[in-house]
Amino acid sequence: MTSPKCVFGVTGGIAAAKASLAASMLVKACVDVHVIMTKSACEFVTPLTYRTITANPVTVDMFAEPDEWNVKHVSLAQSADVFVVAPATANLIGKVASGIADDMLTTTIMATRAPVIIVPAMNTGMYTNPIVQRNIATLTDLGYRFVGPECGRLACGDTGPGRMAEPERIVEYVLHVLEAQGRADLAGLKVVVNAGPTREAIDPIRFISNRSSGKMGYAVAGAAAARGARVTLVSGPVSLSRPEGCEIVAVESAEQMLEATVAAAADADIVVATAAVADYTPAHYSESKLKKGDGELSLELARTGDILARLGADRTSSPRVLVGFAAETDDLLANAQAKLARKNLDMIVANRIGGDDSPFGSDSNSVVILRPGHNPEPIGPASKLHIAHAILDRAISVLVD
Ligand code: CTP
């Protein structure tokens, strides 16, 4: 399999060095990275850094003659599967928005048909300047994608929006866009994903929870956003960063997860329930800390509501596609099939747990997708990101069936 190709533009800002981490992470994810540096980028970081990281020649404007751009920019532009500019200065954004192509980077951006991801980094005053905001709005309308900037303390000492998005955030989005292969097949649709564990409080200090990391659900949400959907991600407590382009509703208990998911699902086209919702919650919450005694302690537990079963009970209204997960230690397919029927789902993603197969916290997974009228489809071992797109492919086929 040939590696996808990313053309990675670097402009002149203090974040030009940090952006090399994103380039390095892309290389580790088997992406073929080709860097173009502007003249001012070379004031902050040397081309040698990027050449060493990517093992590819780095194109630097400083030495390039206009004749050379004419040939090279077309070949790089045409061969790109994705184009990233990190960091992107106000100057670069202004030039692209105005159709100015006067160096290797801007001419290549102009010539490419690949999705272009712009990662702004600049002083807060510059970022909030209406001219910059207008340029970003113009480019967004034209289909250019933006990651960040984040808020925080900037190199200039100011605090506010303008700091370049963290390399992990950039890379995760780039990988989603690559996996989506330019498809915007969820544009105009609303996708709701719930993810992560729930916490059922026993007293102000203790709770009952589970091992879910939320990674699978976050991958589905990020994948749907990369394919153009409006995404609401109802998330239990996890330590993951917000996937690009998703609205997050943070919840803690199973009851809150149910309320938030049902509310978001009311006008959704697709619901994917990846959350590991507690089936039981303490029947009596203690306002004061429970003190230990000499003997054993029994906790009375009450059943929680089943979110999927509730959504599946009335299939005449939204959502049009209802997808569940089944985490099983035994009889994977039989148990998953029973949940598919019992909860009235269009699809269930069966996940074996236990033995050597622990998907918890892992970046990869092996699943079997079950759909009424279709043979079971094993997928993986593959990255959760790849599995997320495979789930969405099948959800879309349910929509068009
Ligand atoms: N689920 C839900 N609400 C619950 C429990 C589970 O919506 N209260 C959803 C999960 O998000 C998942 C699917 O139902 O998509 C299956 O969850 P799982 O924990 O595998 O199964 P349960 O239905 O809880 O059954 P059991 O625990 O007996 O296996």
Residues whose N, C-alpha, C, O or C-beta is under 5 A from the ligand:
A	BS01	CTP	A273 T274 A275 A276 V277 A278 D279 T304 G305 D306 I307 L308 G324 F325 A326 A327
